[in-house]
Amino acid sequence: MAPWLRFLEAYMVQALLRTPAFHRAVEKVARQVHRIRHGIPPEELGGTRIDQPGEPGFSKHFVQELKTQLGYAEQQEAKGVVNSKGSLDARQQKSTVVEEEGADGAWKSAQRSAREEPKRGFMGEYMEALREQVKNNKNGG
């Protein structure tokens, strides 16, 4: 190989290594290789992007937490409507729909719910605990 060709090759390599575009391209390739091997790093999720790939998102957790705090799952279990998989039994869904059709069904449903004591939610329990503390302070103090 001619010595001037080696000199030209060395000059071109040096010029390439000095360019920022080459370094950005190398960083991009290295980042992709790291992602493939180890997944997306947490620092790249950053900020409010807390969803991990392959896991349920924030909205699913939020809805589940609301249902839990409202006692939806416990109500369904108490009625015996939830099967082992956690979904509603189709036969029982159909029977409640048929039962509540028309004015008579709605009236019967209203009568049943009027006889039941309303379920105390978080605020009801919280207020009861406050009343108990105030009552104990008056009696003890």
Secondary structure by P-SEA (a helix, b strand, c coil): ccaaaaaaaaaaaaaaaacaaaaaaaaaaaaaaaaaaccccccccccccccccccccaaaaaaaaaaaaaaaaaaaaaaccccccccccaaaaaaaaaaaccaaaaaaaaaaaaaccccccaaaaaaaaaaaaaaaaaaac
